């Protein structure tokens, strides 16, 4: 990891965004816990995504499917037979790498002529070996044949096997979508880059069921909609976002066309969301393996067909990392670190600070807390100098600082400080709520 990511990792621990899982036991590799600020930020991103999908679009509904599902689902989806990563080992330094990170076409290469990225020696890499990425567990009290189950490696299959039940229950007509936010698990051998690639993660997925023949136009439409979510809703720098189209050699076995939305992280351009045309592959496989007719009946045209699926699949953890990277700013002029989070994403919207701990100022500050906290999350802070209190909250991404001083008792006004510019305005207490609400 480079210095910027290391600084973000340090800030995340210091300010309560993200902790290493099982920290007091030395940590648990590639699993992370989200602290008080981290869970607020993660929930804000998820809430905005959910609103964008299920509230703005009348023909998209929500679902929460189980993490454990029938094992035949993963057989039908191809995960049991084909969900592998090709890995190579260095016999010299014992490091392990994903083969496709070292070369675009790992198959059929002479690995003895490729240099190890870690120790630099040539001739010590093994040929790629396949590792299945699913976590296996057992159902019932006894571990024996026939009790195997898997922690889901993706959330999409739970949508596919429920699509017909949802369609009938909600009386939906093609095209329609099903959205879901949920955890998935992959036994990543080479986990790296903080929370970018982990073994336990959350996906924000929407599967859009469409009539064959309309799929190309609808993929283009969703590709554009999803791109705009990042600068327009989350406030990410548009110059750091781009499309990447999968070439023929990159396409997954189920995909007719695939695009990534990538963000420019300190470690390079990497995917935060994929938009795929999955055709009718998934529904046809589940129809075959379950023996159930999954065709959609188009009553006006008196025809049946298996819908094609346009998938939008975003990583919640990766999106959160992009937000953190985008917001991180070292203000050299004022010797402070600032998380310039979009106010609608900020875990805490305002900190309320009495100038001193006496003279009735704490009580007045508490009154303001009571006014604001029903509407958004605020914090009361009376520890340390006012400057230190401001800088603590700058690191946490809090967009507003409210200072209660002796003048407050005279005319009911306070100082409102703006995080990024440090500009301070004098205004009445009854102006606080509408001004902050407008910003978020």
BELHU-V420417 format. One record per residue. N is the residue number from 1. OMEGA is omega in whole degrees, 0 to 359 (999 if undefined). D_LAST is the distance of its C-alpha to the last C-alpha in whole Angstrom. Layout:
# BELHU-V420417
n->N omega->OMEGA d_last->D_LAST
n->N omega->OMEGA d_last->D_LAST
This chain:
# BELHU-V420417
n->1 omega->179 d_last->33
n->2 omega->189 d_last->33
n->3 omega->182 d_last->31
n->4 omega->178 d_last->28
n->5 omega->178 d_last->27
n->6 omega->178 d_last->30
n->7 omega->179 d_last->27
n->8 omega->177 d_last->24
n->9 omega->179 d_last->26
n->10 omega->179 d_last->27
n->11 omega->181 d_last->24
n->12 omega->179 d_last->23
n->13 omega->184 d_last->26
n->14 omega->185 d_last->25
n->15 omega->173 d_last->22
n->16 omega->173 d_last->22
n->17 omega->185 d_last->20
n->18 omega->175 d_last->23
n->19 omega->170 d_last->27
n->20 omega->179 d_last->30
n->21 omega->177 d_last->32
n->22 omega->187 d_last->35
n->23 omega->184 d_last->34
n->24 omega->175 d_last->37
n->25 omega->180 d_last->39
n->26 omega->178 d_last->39
n->27 omega->177 d_last->36
n->28 omega->193 d_last->36
n->29 omega->172 d_last->36
n->30 omega->173 d_last->33
n->31 omega->184 d_last->31
n->32 omega->176 d_last->28
n->33 omega->182 d_last->26
n->34 omega->184 d_last->23
n->35 omega->185 d_last->22
n->36 omega->178 d_last->20
n->37 omega->180 d_last->17
n->38 omega->181 d_last->18
n->39 omega->176 d_last->18
n->40 omega->180 d_last->15
n->41 omega->180 d_last->14
n->42 omega->179 d_last->16
n->43 omega->179 d_last->15
n->44 omega->178 d_last->11
n->45 omega->181 d_last->13
n->46 omega->181 d_last->16
n->47 omega->179 d_last->14
n->48 omega->177 d_last->12
n->49 omega->182 d_last->15
n->50 omega->178 d_last->17
n->51 omega->182 d_last->15
n->52 omega->183 d_last->16
n->53 omega->192 d_last->19
n->54 omega->181 d_last->20
n->55 omega->182 d_last->18
n->56 omega->182 d_last->18
n->57 omega->184 d_last->22
n->58 omega->184 d_last->24
n->59 omega->175 d_last->27
n->60 omega->181 d_last->25
n->61 omega->184 d_last->26
n->62 omega->179 d_last->25
n->63 omega->171 d_last->28
n->64 omega->183 d_last->28
n->65 omega->184 d_last->32
n->66 omega->175 d_last->34
n->67 omega->176 d_last->34
n->68 omega->180 d_last->38
n->69 omega->181 d_last->39
n->70 omega->183 d_last->43
n->71 omega->181 d_last->44
n->72 omega->175 d_last->46
n->73 omega->183 d_last->42
n->74 omega->172 d_last->42
n->75 omega->180 d_last->46
n->76 omega->183 d_last->45
n->77 omega->181 d_last->41
n->78 omega->183 d_last->44
n->79 omega->181 d_last->42
n->80 omega->183 d_last->45
n->81 omega->191 d_last->47
n->82 omega->184 d_last->45
n->83 omega->185 d_last->42
n->84 omega->169 d_last->43
n->85 omega->174 d_last->42
n->86 omega->183 d_last->45
n->87 omega->176 d_last->46
n->88 omega->178 d_last->48
n->89 omega->172 d_last->49
n->90 omega->181 d_last->51
n->91 omega->181 d_last->54
n->92 omega->185 d_last->54
n->93 omega->177 d_last->51
n->94 omega->178 d_last->50
n->95 omega->181 d_last->46
n->96 omega->184 d_last->45
n->97 omega->168 d_last->43
n->98 omega->183 d_last->42
n->99 omega->182 d_last->44
n->100 omega->171 d_last->42
n->101 omega->182 d_last->40
n->102 omega->180 d_last->43
n->103 omega->182 d_last->45
n->104 omega->183 d_last->43
n->105 omega->186 d_last->47
n->106 omega->185 d_last->48
n->107 omega->172 d_last->50
n->108 omega->180 d_last->54
n->109 omega->173 d_last->53
n->110 omega->186 d_last->56
n->111 omega->179 d_last->53
n->112 omega->181 d_last->56
n->113 omega->181 d_last->55
n->114 omega->183 d_last->52
n->115 omega->176 d_last->51
n->116 omega->181 d_last->49
n->117 omega->184 d_last->45
n->118 omega->185 d_last->46
n->119 omega->175 d_last->49
n->120 omega->180 d_last->50
n->121 omega->179 d_last->53
n->122 omega->177 d_last->55
n->123 omega->183 d_last->57
n->124 omega->179 d_last->55
n->125 omega->177 d_last->52
n->126 omega->171 d_last->53
n->127 omega->180 d_last->53
n->128 omega->174 d_last->50
n->129 omega->184 d_last->50
n->130 omega->178 d_last->48
n->131 omega->176 d_last->45
n->132 omega->189 d_last->44
n->133 omega->184 d_last->40
n->134 omega->173 d_last->40
n->135 omega->179 d_last->40
n->136 omega->174 d_last->43
n->137 omega->180 d_last->44
n->138 omega->175 d_last->46
n->139 omega->181 d_last->46
n->140 omega->187 d_last->48
n->141 omega->186 d_last->50
n->142 omega->176 d_last->52
n->143 omega->180 d_last->52
n->144 omega->181 d_last->54
n->145 omega->180 d_last->54
n->146 omega->179 d_last->52
n->147 omega->182 d_last->50
n->148 omega->173 d_last->47
n->149 omega->184 d_last->44
n->150 omega->168 d_last->41
n->151 omega->188 d_last->37
n->152 omega->177 d_last->35
n->153 omega->176 d_last->35
n->154 omega->182 d_last->32
n->155 omega->188 d_last->30
n->156 omega->185 d_last->32
n->157 omega->176 d_last->35
n->158 omega->176 d_last->34
n->159 omega->184 d_last->32
n->160 omega->184 d_last->36
n->161 omega->176 d_last->38
n->162 omega->191 d_last->36
n->163 omega->184 d_last->35
n->164 omega->177 d_last->38
n->165 omega->179 d_last->37
n->166 omega->182 d_last->34
n->167 omega->181 d_last->35
n->168 omega->184 d_last->38
n->169 omega->184 d_last->36
n->170 omega->178 d_last->33
n->171 omega->183 d_last->35
n->172 omega->177 d_last->33
n->173 omega->177 d_last->35
n->174 omega->4 d_last->35
n->175 omega->175 d_last->33
n->176 omega->182 d_last->30
n->177 omega->174 d_last->28
n->178 omega->183 d_last->28
n->179 omega->180 d_last->25
n->180 omega->170 d_last->25
n->181 omega->182 d_last->23
n->182 omega->181 d_last->26
n->183 omega->173 d_last->28
n->184 omega->188 d_last->31
n->185 omega->177 d_last->33
n->186 omega->182 d_last->35
n->187 omega->182 d_last->38
n->188 omega->179 d_last->37
n->189 omega->181 d_last->40
n->190 omega->178 d_last->38
n->191 omega->185 d_last->35
n->192 omega->175 d_last->33
n->193 omega->173 d_last->30
n->194 omega->184 d_last->29
n->195 omega->181 d_last->26
n->196 omega->180 d_last->27
n->197 omega->185 d_last->30
n->198 omega->181 d_last->31
n->199 omega->177 d_last->33
n->200 omega->186 d_last->31
n->201 omega->181 d_last->27
n->202 omega->178 d_last->25
n->203 omega->172 d_last->25
n->204 omega->188 d_last->22
n->205 omega->171 d_last->25
n->206 omega->179 d_last->26
n->207 omega->187 d_last->29
n->208 omega->185 d_last->30
n->209 omega->190 d_last->33
n->210 omega->177 d_last->35
n->211 omega->176 d_last->38
n->212 omega->184 d_last->41
n->213 omega->176 d_last->41
n->214 omega->190 d_last->37
n->215 omega->182 d_last->36
n->216 omega->180 d_last->36
n->217 omega->182 d_last->34
n->218 omega->174 d_last->31
n->219 omega->178 d_last->31
n->220 omega->180 d_last->30
n->221 omega->182 d_last->28
n->222 omega->177 d_last->26
n->223 omega->181 d_last->26
n->224 omega->179 d_last->24
n->225 omega->184 d_last->22
n->226 omega->179 d_last->21
n->227 omega->185 d_last->21
n->228 omega->179 d_last->18
n->229 omega->188 d_last->16
n->230 omega->175 d_last->16
n->231 omega->188 d_last->15
n->232 omega->184 d_last->13
n->233 omega->182 d_last->11
n->234 omega->178 d_last->11
n->235 omega->179 d_last->12
n->236 omega->178 d_last->15
n->237 omega->185 d_last->18
n->238 omega->179 d_last->20
n->239 omega->180 d_last->23
n->240 omega->179 d_last->23
n->241 omega->179 d_last->23
n->242 omega->172 d_last->26
n->243 omega->167 d_last->28
n->244 omega->178 d_last->31
n->245 omega->177 d_last->34
n->246 omega->173 d_last->36
n->247 omega->182 d_last->40
n->248 omega->181 d_last->43
n->249 omega->181 d_last->44
n->250 omega->187 d_last->40
n->251 omega->172 d_last->39
n->252 omega->185 d_last->39
n->253 omega->183 d_last->42
n->254 omega->193 d_last->40
n->255 omega->170 d_last->38
n->256 omega->178 d_last->39
n->257 omega->182 d_last->37
n->258 omega->177 d_last->34
n->259 omega->170 d_last->31
n->260 omega->163 d_last->29
n->261 omega->184 d_last->25
n->262 omega->175 d_last->26
n->263 omega->180 d_last->24
n->264 omega->176 d_last->26
n->265 omega->174 d_last->26
n->266 omega->179 d_last->28
n->267 omega->175 d_last->31
n->268 omega->177 d_last->30
n->269 omega->181 d_last->29
n->270 omega->187 d_last->28
n->271 omega->169 d_last->27
n->272 omega->177 d_last->24
n->273 omega->175 d_last->25
n->274 omega->175 d_last->28
n->275 omega->189 d_last->29
n->276 omega->167 d_last->32
n->277 omega->185 d_last->35
n->278 omega->184 d_last->37
n->279 omega->178 d_last->39
n->280 omega->184 d_last->41
n->281 omega->187 d_last->42
n->282 omega->182 d_last->40
n->283 omega->179 d_last->41
n->284 omega->178 d_last->44
n->285 omega->179 d_last->45
n->286 omega->174 d_last->44
n->287 omega->180 d_last->46
n->288 omega->186 d_last->49
n->289 omega->181 d_last->48
n->290 omega->184 d_last->47
n->291 omega->180 d_last->50
n->292 omega->176 d_last->47
n->293 omega->183 d_last->47
n->294 omega->181 d_last->43
n->295 omega->176 d_last->44
n->296 omega->179 d_last->42
n->297 omega->177 d_last->44
n->298 omega->188 d_last->43
n->299 omega->180 d_last->44
n->300 omega->181 d_last->44
n->301 omega->177 d_last->46
n->302 omega->179 d_last->48
n->303 omega->178 d_last->47
n->304 omega->176 d_last->46
n->305 omega->170 d_last->44
n->306 omega->180 d_last->42
n->307 omega->165 d_last->39
n->308 omega->183 d_last->38
n->309 omega->170 d_last->34
n->310 omega->185 d_last->32
n->311 omega->167 d_last->30
n->312 omega->186 d_last->26
n->313 omega->182 d_last->26
n->314 omega->175 d_last->23
n->315 omega->181 d_last->23
n->316 omega->180 d_last->21
n->317 omega->179 d_last->22
n->318 omega->178 d_last->23
n->319 omega->178 d_last->19
n->320 omega->178 d_last->18
n->321 omega->177 d_last->21
n->322 omega->178 d_last->20
n->323 omega->180 d_last->16
n->324 omega->180 d_last->18
n->325 omega->182 d_last->20
n->326 omega->185 d_last->18
n->327 omega->188 d_last->16
n->328 omega->182 d_last->19
n->329 omega->173 d_last->21
n->330 omega->181 d_last->24
n->331 omega->185 d_last->23
n->332 omega->183 d_last->27
n->333 omega->183 d_last->27
n->334 omega->176 d_last->26
n->335 omega->179 d_last->27
n->336 omega->172 d_last->24
n->337 omega->183 d_last->22
n->338 omega->169 d_last->18
n->339 omega->185 d_last->16
n->340 omega->180 d_last->14
n->341 omega->170 d_last->11
n->342 omega->183 d_last->8
n->343 omega->180 d_last->5
n->344 omega->179 d_last->4
n->345 omega->187 d_last->8
n->346 omega->181 d_last->9
n->347 omega->176 d_last->12
n->348 omega->184 d_last->11
n->349 omega->182 d_last->9
n->350 omega->172 d_last->11
n->351 omega->182 d_last->15
n->352 omega->188 d_last->17
n->353 omega->168 d_last->21
n->354 omega->183 d_last->24
n->355 omega->176 d_last->26
n->356 omega->186 d_last->29
n->357 omega->183 d_last->30
n->358 omega->176 d_last->32
n->359 omega->179 d_last->33
n->360 omega->182 d_last->30
n->361 omega->176 d_last->27
n->362 omega->180 d_last->26
n->363 omega->179 d_last->27
n->364 omega->178 d_last->25
n->365 omega->178 d_last->22
n->366 omega->177 d_last->22
n->367 omega->179 d_last->22
n->368 omega->175 d_last->18
n->369 omega->182 d_last->18
n->370 omega->178 d_last->19
n->371 omega->189 d_last->17
n->372 omega->190 d_last->13
n->373 omega->174 d_last->14
n->374 omega->187 d_last->15
n->375 omega->178 d_last->11
n->376 omega->185 d_last->10
n->377 omega->177 d_last->12
n->378 omega->183 d_last->13
n->379 omega->174 d_last->17
n->380 omega->182 d_last->20
n->381 omega->178 d_last->22
n->382 omega->184 d_last->25
n->383 omega->176 d_last->27
n->384 omega->179 d_last->28
n->385 omega->182 d_last->28
n->386 omega->178 d_last->25
n->387 omega->178 d_last->24
n->388 omega->178 d_last->25
n->389 omega->177 d_last->22
n->390 omega->185 d_last->20
n->391 omega->175 d_last->21
n->392 omega->182 d_last->21
n->393 omega->173 d_last->17
n->394 omega->178 d_last->17
n->395 omega->180 d_last->19
n->396 omega->178 d_last->16
n->397 omega->181 d_last->13
n->398 omega->188 d_last->12
n->399 omega->185 d_last->10
n->400 omega->172 d_last->11
n->401 omega->182 d_last->15
n->402 omega->182 d_last->16
n->403 omega->177 d_last->20
n->404 omega->181 d_last->22
n->405 omega->184 d_last->26
n->406 omega->179 d_last->29
n->407 omega->179 d_last->28
n->408 omega->182 d_last->25
n->409 omega->182 d_last->28
n->410 omega->187 d_last->30
n->411 omega->177 d_last->27
n->412 omega->176 d_last->24
n->413 omega->179 d_last->22
n->414 omega->174 d_last->20
n->415 omega->176 d_last->19
n->416 omega->181 d_last->15
n->417 omega->179 d_last->16
n->418 omega->188 d_last->13
n->419 omega->190 d_last->14
n->420 omega->184 d_last->15
n->421 omega->186 d_last->17
n->422 omega->175 d_last->18
n->423 omega->180 d_last->18
n->424 omega->180 d_last->19
n->425 omega->175 d_last->18
n->426 omega->181 d_last->20
n->427 omega->182 d_last->19
n->428 omega->183 d_last->20
n->429 omega->182 d_last->18
n->430 omega->176 d_last->17
n->431 omega->186 d_last->15
n->432 omega->185 d_last->13
n->433 omega->181 d_last->11
n->434 omega->180 d_last->10
n->435 omega->180 d_last->9
n->436 omega->178 d_last->7
n->437 omega->180 d_last->5
n->438 omega->182 d_last->6
n->439 omega->184 d_last->4
n->440 omega->999 d_last->0
